[in-house]
Amino acid sequence: MAFKPLHDRVLVRRVEGDEKTKGGLIIPESAKEKPAEGEIIATGEGARKDSGELIDMAVKAGDRVLFGKWSGTEVTIDGEELLIMKESDILGIMA
C-alpha cells in the first residue's frame, strides 16, 4: 500500500466484531454495529509545536486501538475500506 498519512493522522483497519452473541445467536449484517476497535496500518510523522518541534506519535503500525464510534473518515484504498483519523481520536492502545 502506497499511502502515508500526514502530520498526526493514522490509517486504521477495523477489526471485525463477533458474529454471534454470548448466548449463541447469530447477529445479522443489518443489526451489526461497526466495531470501534482496529489495527494501525500507517502513521504520520506527528504534530508540530508552534516552535516547529516535532511531537512524536504515541501509536505505531501494528498497534491495536480503541476509538470513538463516530471517529475518522472512511476511505477506500486498494479496494479495502479503512479509516483515517487524528491520533487524538484514539481512546487507547489494547495491551
C-alpha positions in Angstrom: 0.0 0.0 0.0 1.4 3.3 -1.0 -0.3 5.7 1.4 1.3 7.7 4.2 -0.9 9.8 6.5 0.3 13.4 7.1 1.1 15.1 10.4 -0.8 13.4 13.4 -3.1 11.3 11.4 -3.3 7.5 11.4 -4.7 4.9 8.9 -6.7 2.2 10.7 -8.2 -1.1 9.6 -11.3 -2.0 11.6 -11.2 -5.3 13.4 -14.4 -7.3 12.8 -16.6 -8.0 15.8 -18.2 -11.2 16.9 -20.9 -12.7 14.6 -22.6 -14.5 17.5 -23.9 -13.3 20.8 -22.6 -14.9 24.0 -25.8 -17.0 24.0 -25.1 -18.3 20.5 -27.5 -16.2 18.5 -26.2 -15.2 15.0 -26.2 -11.4 14.5 -27.4 -10.4 11.0 -25.4 -7.9 9.0 -28.1 -5.3 9.2 -28.0 -5.4 13.1 -24.3 -5.2 13.5 -22.6 -2.1 14.7 -19.3 -1.0 13.2 -16.5 -2.0 15.5 -14.7 0.7 17.5 -11.5 -1.4 17.5 -8.9 -1.5 14.9 -5.3 -2.0 13.9 -3.0 0.8 13.0 -1.8 0.4 9.4 0.3 3.6 9.0 1.0 6.8 10.9 2.1 10.3 10.0 5.3 11.7 11.5 3.5 13.6 14.3 2.2 17.0 15.0 4.4 20.1 15.4 4.5 22.6 18.2 4.3 26.3 17.4 8.1 26.3 17.7 8.4 23.7 14.9 9.5 20.9 17.3 8.0 17.5 16.3 5.7 15.8 18.8 6.3 12.0 18.4 3.3 9.8 17.8 2.1 7.6 20.7 0.9 4.8 18.4 2.8 2.8 15.7 1.9 0.5 12.9 0.6 -2.8 14.3 -0.9 -1.4 17.5 -4.5 -2.5 18.2 -6.5 0.5 19.4 -9.9 1.6 20.5 -11.5 4.7 19.0 -14.8 6.6 19.3 -17.8 5.2 17.4 -18.0 8.2 15.0 -14.3 8.9 14.7 -12.4 9.2 11.5 -13.2 9.4 7.8 -13.9 6.2 5.8 -11.8 5.8 2.7 -11.2 3.0 0.2 -7.5 2.3 -0.6 -6.6 -0.6 -2.9 -10.2 -1.9 -2.6 -10.1 -2.0 1.2 -12.3 0.1 3.5 -10.1 1.9 6.0 -10.4 4.9 8.4 -8.2 8.0 8.6 -8.3 9.8 11.9 -6.3 12.1 14.1 -4.3 10.5 16.8 -6.3 12.4 19.4 -9.4 10.4 18.2 -7.8 7.2 19.6 -9.0 6.4 23.1 -6.3 3.9 24.0 -4.0 1.1 22.9 -5.1 -2.5 23.6 -2.4 -4.4 25.6 
